[in-house]
């Protein structure tokens, strides 16, 4: 997957698409990317694979 959108853009798009998300859900700590993504998936009631597909879909817009 080619990443064409910045993390900031993706974050805004996700918050727009899923109003349940807020800024604190996107807090990134060095070396804990997987932990943050797992928390996002859990909050959205998605599997990690489904979350990755959502991120891939964001690249199309």
Backbone as a ProteinNet text record, in pm:
[ID]
protein_1_A
[PRIMARY]
XXXXXXXXXXXXXXXXXXXXXXXXXXXXXXXXXXXXXXXXXXXXXXXXXXXXXXXXXXXXX
[TERTIARY]
84.3	0	89.2	61.9	134	64.3	141.1	84.9	100.5	-12.9	-10.3	-60.9	-123.4	-176.5	-90.9	-75.8	-1.1	-81.8	-12.6	-80.8	-187.3	-156.9	-252.8	-380.2	-365.6	-482.4	-562.6	-493.2	-561.9	-639.5	-577.5	-641	-769.6	-763.5	-880.6	-990.3	-952.7	-1050.4	-1116.4	-1037	-1093	-1188.1	-1150.8	-1238.2	-1367.7	-1361.1	-1481.4	-1570.2	-1507.6	-1581	-1635.1	-1560.3	-1598.4	-1597.8	-1709.1	-1714.6	-1684.8	-1688.8	-1656.1	-1508.6	-1424.8	-1282.1	-1251.8	-1148.8	-1105.1	-952.2	-897.6	-752.1	-674	-727.1	-654.3	-640.7	-726	-716.2	-596.3	-539.9	-430.4	-296.5	-289.3	-162.9	-63.2	48.7	150.9	273.6	314.5	438.6	539.8	661.3	768.2	774.4	771.1	781.3	652	541.2	414.4	303.9	342.1	244.9	141.7	187.6	95.2	-7	37.5	-52.5	-160.4	-121.6	-217.7	-318.2	-268.6	-357.3	-452.2	-403.2	-490.3	-600.5	-567.5	-668	-772.1	-726.2	-820.1	-914.4	-858.4	-939.7	-1043.6	-1001.5	-1093.8	-1205	-1169.8	-1270.2	-1371.2	-1324.3	-1413.1	-1481.6	-1448.7	-1504.2	-1469.5	-1343.4	-1290.8	-1172.3	-1143.4	-1020.2	-905.4	-786.5	-668.6	-665.6	-702.5	-706.4	-810.2	-926.6	-1029.6	-979.2	-908.2	-852.6	-750	-666.7	-568.5	-636.7	-748.7	-824.8	-886.5	-928.8	-982	-873.1	-753.2	-641.9	-608.7	-612.8	-585.5	-691.2	-815.9	-924	-905.8	-851.7	-828.8	-730.6	-644.7	-545.1	-608	-731.6	-796.8	-860.2	-880.6	-951.4	-857.3
-116.9	0	123.7	215.3	341.5	441.8	503.3	603.1	738.7	801	930.4	1040.9	1005.8	1103.8	1108	1226.3	1239.1	1178.1	1149.4	1094.7	1193	1321.3	1424.2	1417.2	1405.2	1394.5	1268.7	1157.6	1032.3	1040.7	1103.2	1118.9	1201.3	1311.7	1397	1319.5	1246.6	1170.5	1061	995.5	892.5	952.5	1066.6	1131.6	1178.7	1219	1259.4	1137.8	1028.9	907.2	836.3	843.7	776.6	879.7	950.2	1056.3	1010.3	881.7	829.1	851.7	870.4	890	1034	1049.6	1183.2	1188	1304.8	1323.3	1228	1197.6	1110	967.1	929.6	795.4	783.8	895.3	896.1	931.6	927.9	958	847.5	890.2	795.7	807.4	695.6	690.8	612.3	663.5	600.4	450.3	371.5	226.8	156.8	231.5	171	189.5	190.8	207	94.9	-29.2	-142.3	-129.9	-82.8	-65.1	37.8	148.9	251.8	197.8	125.4	70.7	-33.2	-113.8	-212.4	-142.9	-33.2	42.7	103	156.2	210.4	101.7	-13.3	-124.5	-165.5	-174.4	-214.2	-111.3	16.6	121.3	121.7	91.1	87.8	-47.3	-141.8	-277	-342	-325.1	-380.7	-470.3	-561.1	-638.5	-552	-593.7	-518.5	-515.4	-625.4	-630.8	-532.7	-527.6	-433.3	-289.1	-260.5	-126.8	-94.2	-189.4	-167.7	-142.2	-209.4	-186	-46	0.4	136.9	237.6	217.1	306.4	301.4	184.2	171.5	247.1	239.5	308.9	460.4	509.9	654.2	706.7	620	661.5	690.4	645.8	660.7	797.2	870.9	998	1113.5
0	0	0	-89.1	-93.8	-3	84.5	174	108.2	79.4	12	103.3	211.8	305.9	431.5	486.1	610.9	724.7	833.4	951.7	999.2	994.6	1036.9	953.1	822.1	733.4	763.1	782.8	810.5	942.2	1041.4	1171.4	1158.6	1085.4	1064.9	991.9	890.1	813.2	898.9	981.5	1069.6	1171.9	1228	1325.9	1260.6	1136.9	1064.7	1036.8	995.1	961.6	1085.9	1195.2	1320.3	1432.9	1452.7	1553.8	1696.9	1722.2	1854.1	1888.6	1787.6	1809.1	1850.3	1932.4	1971.9	1969.9	1994.1	1985.1	2074.7	2191.9	2284.1	2230.1	2136.3	2076.6	1983	1944.1	1847.6	1909.6	2041.6	2107.9	2074.3	2017.2	1972.1	2060.9	2115	2191.2	2109.5	2106.2	2028.6	2057.7	1952.9	1965.3	2005.1	2015.2	2057.5	1953.8	1828.3	1720.1	1722.4	1740.2	1741.8	1853.9	1967.7	2081.6	2049	1988.4	1951.9	1849.5	1749.3	1646.9	1705.1	1798.3	1864.1	1943.8	2010.8	2086.5	1993.1	1878.4	1779.9	1729.2	1696.6	1646	1750.1	1874	1980.8	1997.3	1998.3	2016.3	1901.7	1781	1664.3	1646.4	1734.9	1726.5	1592	1552.8	1427.6	1459	1368	1381.1	1332.2	1362	1315.5	1162.8	1099.5	953.5	898.7	960.6	916.6	930.4	1039	1059	950.4	916.3	810	676.8	651.6	529.1	528.2	644.3	655.6	621.4	677.1	644.8	495.8	436.8	293	212.4	256.9	188.6	196.1	306.2	320	215.7	165.3	66	-71.3	-91.5	-221.2	-240.2	-134.3	-143.2	-159.8
[MASK]
+++++++++++++++++++++++++++++++++++++++++++++++++++++++++++++

